[in-house]
Amino acid sequence: MSHPARIRIIGELINNAYARGRRAWAARDVAGYQRLAKLQSDAGAELVNLNLDGTQSVAVRTEEMLEFLPRVIPAIQAATDVPLSFDNPSLEYHRVALRVFDRAKCRGKPLFNSLAASRHHIKESLELIREHDLRCIVMASEIFLPGGGSGQSLDPRQSYETVRRFVDLLVTKGGRTLDDIIVDPGLAPVSADTCGLVNLGLDTMRLCRADPHLRGLHFSVGLSNFAWGTPKAVKARLERAYLALAARAGLDFALANVETNSTPLPDDDPLIALLEEALEAGRPVNGEPLEEAGYRQTDKIMEICAACTKA
């Protein structure tokens, strides 16, 4: 059996999408957050993501997060010395977090999560990244529109150009090296991906890897998006199959659950080939509409799920 690819994990359990995260937030339980942080670092996570934002079932106001950060960050740092990933679109969230974060208690650079074409205050974010010597996640799934504003990327060349633009900004304005930059090419739920977004992300990584000027960049995805809606019996294995497939395209980080889906399947596991076949079926041929190919991909994913559920 071949050895699986190595993926560096950003632990995602401090998130109100998870029951333990919701309970910790509801009680403002710093000891609960300490346990979640230590669990992930002990399991090998190289960073711990700190996402206190709301979900469909949990309403969280920005003011509540900003008030809690000065309590929870020192507590987490008392439990583990892994770098933290500060995950929120609000620049003020990052400013407050970095004011109370003690770099002397951390064995690596913390992570600014994230920059995107739709974000406000990109200039100020770059200044903060330079000032605090941060790594940074860049979202490649959004593009800058010619007349201003932003939109969704529908082509890997568009995503590639977004990456090139952010790399230039981060190097020239943010004082970063390519090793400091992690690109998120985007990852859609594969069972409902009728627009080719999974392939778009893979192709974006391949384009960036082929550019010698981008050598040294890193790539990460939010892994739990991938198998959303699939049967519980196959969900984690599908996510692990994607990790193995994406590693070939250049993926080397993942925001993932260290307890279930953070290790790629061995490269010779047959599920990887089945997933690759399903994704190739989602590429349009002979001028057919993208949606038609997308439904073909979805059918193949459902066949995989059915077979794995019966096994």
C-alpha positions as CSV (number, residue, x, y, z in Angstrom):
1,M,0.0,0.0,0.0
2,S,1.4,3.4,-0.9
3,H,1.8,6.1,1.7
4,P,-0.7,9.0,1.7
5,A,0.3,12.5,0.8
6,R,1.2,14.8,3.7
7,I,-1.3,17.6,4.3
8,R,-0.7,20.2,6.9
9,I,-3.8,20.7,9.0
10,I,-5.5,23.9,10.1
11,G,-7.8,22.6,12.9
12,E,-11.4,23.8,12.3
13,L,-13.2,22.6,15.5
14,I,-13.4,26.1,17.1
15,N,-16.4,27.0,15.0
16,N,-20.1,27.3,15.9
17,A,-20.9,24.8,13.2
18,Y,-19.7,22.1,15.6
19,A,-21.6,21.2,18.7
20,R,-18.7,21.5,21.1
21,G,-17.9,24.9,19.6
22,R,-21.5,26.0,20.0
23,R,-21.6,24.9,23.6
24,A,-18.3,26.7,24.4
25,W,-19.6,29.9,22.8
26,A,-23.0,29.7,24.5
27,A,-21.3,29.5,27.9
28,R,-18.3,31.6,27.0
29,D,-16.4,28.6,28.3
30,V,-12.7,29.4,27.9
31,A,-11.8,26.0,29.4
32,G,-13.9,24.4,26.6
33,Y,-12.0,26.3,24.0
34,Q,-8.7,25.3,25.6
35,R,-9.7,21.6,25.4
36,L,-10.6,22.0,21.7
37,A,-7.4,23.8,20.9
38,K,-5.2,21.2,22.7
39,L,-7.1,18.3,21.2
40,Q,-6.3,19.6,17.7
41,S,-2.7,20.5,18.4
42,D,-2.1,17.1,20.1
43,A,-3.6,15.4,17.0
44,G,-1.0,17.2,14.8
45,A,-2.8,20.3,13.6
46,E,-0.1,22.9,12.7
47,L,-2.5,25.8,13.2
48,V,-5.8,26.2,15.1
49,N,-8.5,28.2,13.5
50,L,-10.4,30.7,15.7
51,N,-13.8,31.3,14.1
52,L,-16.4,32.7,16.6
53,D,-18.8,33.9,13.9
54,G,-22.5,33.0,13.6
55,T,-24.1,30.2,11.6
56,Q,-27.6,29.6,10.3
57,S,-28.5,28.3,13.8
58,V,-26.4,30.6,16.0
59,A,-26.6,34.3,15.9
60,V,-23.4,36.1,16.9
61,R,-22.9,39.9,16.9
62,T,-19.5,41.4,16.0
63,E,-19.5,43.2,19.4
64,E,-19.8,39.9,21.2
65,M,-16.8,38.4,19.4
66,L,-14.7,41.5,20.0
67,E,-15.6,41.5,23.7
68,F,-14.7,37.8,24.0
69,L,-11.4,37.7,22.1
70,P,-9.3,39.2,25.0
71,R,-10.4,36.4,27.2
72,V,-10.3,33.4,24.9
73,I,-7.0,34.0,23.0
74,P,-4.7,34.1,26.2
75,A,-6.5,31.0,27.4
76,I,-5.9,29.1,24.2
77,Q,-2.3,30.2,24.2
78,A,-2.0,28.8,27.7
79,A,-3.1,25.5,26.4
80,T,-1.0,25.2,23.2
81,D,1.8,27.0,21.4
82,V,0.6,26.2,17.9
83,P,0.0,29.3,15.8
84,L,-3.6,30.6,15.6
85,S,-5.6,31.3,12.4
86,F,-7.7,34.4,12.9
87,D,-10.8,33.8,10.8
88,N,-13.2,36.6,10.2
89,P,-13.9,39.1,7.4
90,S,-13.9,42.0,9.9
91,L,-10.6,43.9,10.1
92,E,-11.5,45.0,13.6
93,Y,-11.6,41.3,14.7
94,H,-8.0,40.9,13.5
95,R,-6.9,44.1,15.2
96,V,-8.4,43.1,18.6
97,A,-7.1,39.5,18.3
98,L,-3.5,40.7,17.5
99,R,-3.5,43.2,20.3
100,V,-4.0,40.4,22.9
101,F,-2.1,37.7,21.0
102,D,1.4,37.0,22.6
103,R,3.8,36.1,19.8
104,A,6.4,34.9,22.3
105,K,4.1,32.0,23.3
106,C,3.7,30.9,19.7
107,R,6.1,28.6,17.7
108,G,5.2,30.0,14.3
109,K,3.5,32.8,12.5
110,P,-0.2,33.3,13.1
111,L,-2.5,33.4,10.1
112,F,-4.7,36.2,8.7
113,N,-7.8,34.4,7.3
114,S,-8.5,35.9,4.8
115,L,-8.0,38.3,1.9
116,A,-10.6,38.3,-0.9
117,A,-11.6,40.6,-3.7
118,S,-14.9,41.4,-1.9
119,R,-13.2,42.4,1.3
120,H,-13.2,46.0,2.4
121,H,-10.0,47.6,3.7
122,I,-7.6,45.5,1.7
123,K,-4.9,48.3,2.1
124,E,-5.3,48.4,5.9
125,S,-5.3,44.5,6.0
126,L,-1.9,44.5,4.2
127,E,-0.5,47.0,6.6
128,L,-1.7,44.8,9.5
129,I,-0.2,41.7,7.9
130,R,3.2,43.5,7.5
131,E,3.1,45.0,11.0
132,H,2.5,41.7,12.7
133,D,4.5,39.5,10.3
134,L,1.5,37.2,9.5
135,R,0.9,34.4,7.1
136,C,-2.2,35.0,4.9
137,I,-4.9,33.0,3.2
138,V,-6.0,34.4,-0.2
139,M,-9.4,33.5,-1.7
140,A,-9.0,32.7,-5.4
141,S,-12.7,32.1,-5.9
142,E,-13.5,35.8,-6.1
143,I,-12.2,38.1,-8.9
144,F,-11.7,41.8,-9.2
145,L,-14.1,43.3,-11.8
146,P,-12.6,45.7,-14.4
147,G,-14.9,48.6,-13.3
148,G,-14.5,48.0,-9.6
149,G,-16.2,45.6,-7.2
150,S,-15.9,41.8,-7.2
151,G,-17.5,38.7,-8.6
152,Q,-17.2,34.9,-8.6
153,S,-14.6,33.3,-10.7
154,L,-16.0,30.9,-13.3
155,D,-12.7,30.1,-15.0
156,P,-9.3,28.9,-13.6
157,R,-7.5,31.6,-15.6
158,Q,-9.6,34.2,-13.7
159,S,-8.7,32.6,-10.4
160,Y,-5.0,32.5,-11.4
161,E,-5.0,36.2,-12.2
162,T,-6.6,36.9,-8.8
163,V,-3.7,34.9,-7.2
164,R,-1.1,36.8,-9.2
165,R,-2.6,40.2,-8.1
166,F,-2.8,39.3,-4.4
167,V,0.7,37.8,-4.5
168,D,2.0,41.1,-5.9
169,L,0.2,43.1,-3.2
170,L,1.3,40.8,-0.4
171,V,5.0,40.9,-1.5
172,T,5.2,44.6,-2.3
173,K,2.8,46.1,0.2
174,G,2.6,43.4,2.9
175,G,6.3,42.4,3.0
176,R,5.5,38.7,2.6
177,T,7.4,35.9,1.0
178,L,5.7,33.3,-1.1
179,D,6.0,30.9,1.8
180,D,3.8,33.2,3.8
181,I,0.9,33.0,1.3
182,I,-1.7,30.2,1.3
183,V,-4.2,30.2,-1.6
184,D,-7.7,28.9,-1.1
185,P,-8.8,28.0,-4.7
186,G,-12.4,27.2,-3.5
187,L,-14.2,24.0,-2.9
188,A,-17.9,23.3,-3.5
189,P,-20.1,20.4,-2.3
190,V,-19.3,17.7,-4.9
191,S,-22.8,16.2,-4.8
192,A,-24.4,19.5,-5.9
193,D,-21.6,20.9,-8.1
194,T,-23.3,21.5,-11.4
195,C,-21.0,24.4,-12.3
196,G,-17.7,22.6,-12.3
197,L,-16.4,24.4,-9.2
198,V,-14.4,21.5,-7.8
199,N,-12.6,21.1,-11.1
200,L,-12.1,24.9,-11.2
201,G,-10.3,24.7,-7.9
202,L,-8.1,21.9,-9.0
203,D,-7.3,23.5,-12.3
204,T,-6.4,26.8,-10.5
205,M,-3.8,25.0,-8.4
206,R,-2.3,23.3,-11.5
207,L,-2.0,26.7,-13.2
208,C,-0.4,28.3,-10.2
209,R,2.0,25.4,-9.8
210,A,3.0,25.6,-13.4
211,D,4.1,29.3,-13.0
212,P,7.7,29.5,-11.8
213,H,7.1,33.0,-10.4
214,L,4.6,31.4,-8.0
215,R,6.9,28.6,-6.8
216,G,6.7,28.4,-3.0
217,L,3.0,29.3,-2.7
218,H,0.9,27.0,-0.5
219,F,-2.7,25.9,-1.1
220,S,-5.6,25.1,1.3
221,V,-9.3,24.3,1.1
222,G,-12.2,24.2,3.6
223,L,-12.4,20.4,3.4
224,S,-15.8,20.0,5.2
225,N,-17.5,21.7,2.3
226,F,-16.6,18.9,-0.1
227,A,-18.9,16.0,1.0
228,W,-21.7,18.1,2.4
229,G,-25.0,16.4,1.8
230,T,-23.5,12.9,1.2
231,P,-24.4,9.9,3.5
232,K,-22.5,9.9,6.8
233,A,-21.1,6.5,6.1
234,V,-19.1,7.8,3.1
235,K,-18.6,11.5,3.9
236,A,-15.1,11.2,5.6
237,R,-13.7,8.8,3.0
238,L,-14.8,11.1,0.2
239,E,-13.1,14.0,1.9
240,R,-10.0,12.0,2.3
241,A,-10.1,10.8,-1.3
242,Y,-10.3,14.5,-2.4
243,L,-7.3,15.3,-0.2
244,A,-5.3,12.6,-2.0
245,L,-6.4,13.8,-5.4
246,A,-5.9,17.5,-4.7
247,A,-2.4,16.8,-3.3
248,R,-1.4,15.8,-6.8
249,A,-2.5,19.3,-8.0
250,G,-0.6,21.0,-5.3
251,L,-2.7,21.1,-2.1
252,D,-0.6,21.0,1.0
253,F,-2.8,22.5,3.7
254,A,-6.5,21.9,4.6
255,L,-8.9,23.4,7.1
256,A,-10.2,20.2,8.5
257,N,-11.4,18.1,11.4
258,V,-8.5,16.3,12.9
259,E,-10.8,13.6,14.3
260,T,-12.3,12.4,11.0
261,N,-11.0,13.7,7.7
262,S,-7.5,15.1,8.0
263,T,-5.5,12.2,6.5
264,P,-5.5,11.5,2.7
265,L,-6.4,8.0,1.6
266,P,-3.4,6.0,0.4
267,D,-2.7,6.8,-3.2
268,D,-3.8,3.4,-4.5
269,D,-7.2,3.4,-2.7
270,P,-9.8,2.7,-5.4
271,L,-12.1,5.4,-4.1
272,I,-9.6,8.0,-5.4
273,A,-9.8,6.7,-9.0
274,L,-13.6,6.6,-8.8
275,L,-13.7,10.2,-7.6
276,E,-11.3,11.3,-10.3
277,E,-13.5,9.6,-12.9
278,A,-16.6,11.4,-11.6
279,L,-14.8,14.8,-11.7
280,E,-13.6,14.1,-15.3
281,A,-17.2,13.3,-16.2
282,G,-18.1,16.8,-15.0
283,R,-16.1,18.4,-17.8
284,P,-18.1,19.5,-20.8
285,V,-17.4,17.8,-24.1
286,N,-18.4,18.7,-27.7
287,G,-19.8,22.1,-26.7
288,E,-22.4,20.7,-24.3
289,P,-23.7,23.0,-21.5
290,L,-21.7,23.1,-18.3
291,E,-24.8,22.1,-16.3
292,E,-25.3,18.9,-18.4
293,A,-21.8,17.8,-17.6
294,G,-22.4,18.8,-14.0
295,Y,-25.4,16.6,-13.6
296,R,-23.3,13.7,-15.1
297,Q,-20.7,14.3,-12.4
298,T,-23.5,14.4,-9.7
299,D,-24.9,11.1,-10.9
300,K,-21.5,9.4,-10.7
301,I,-21.0,10.8,-7.1
302,M,-24.4,9.4,-6.1
303,E,-23.4,6.0,-7.6
304,I,-20.2,6.1,-5.5
305,C,-22.2,6.9,-2.4
306,A,-24.7,4.1,-3.0
307,A,-21.9,1.6,-3.6
308,C,-20.0,2.7,-0.5
309,T,-23.2,2.6,1.7
310,K,-24.0,-0.9,0.6
311,A,-20.4,-2.2,1.2
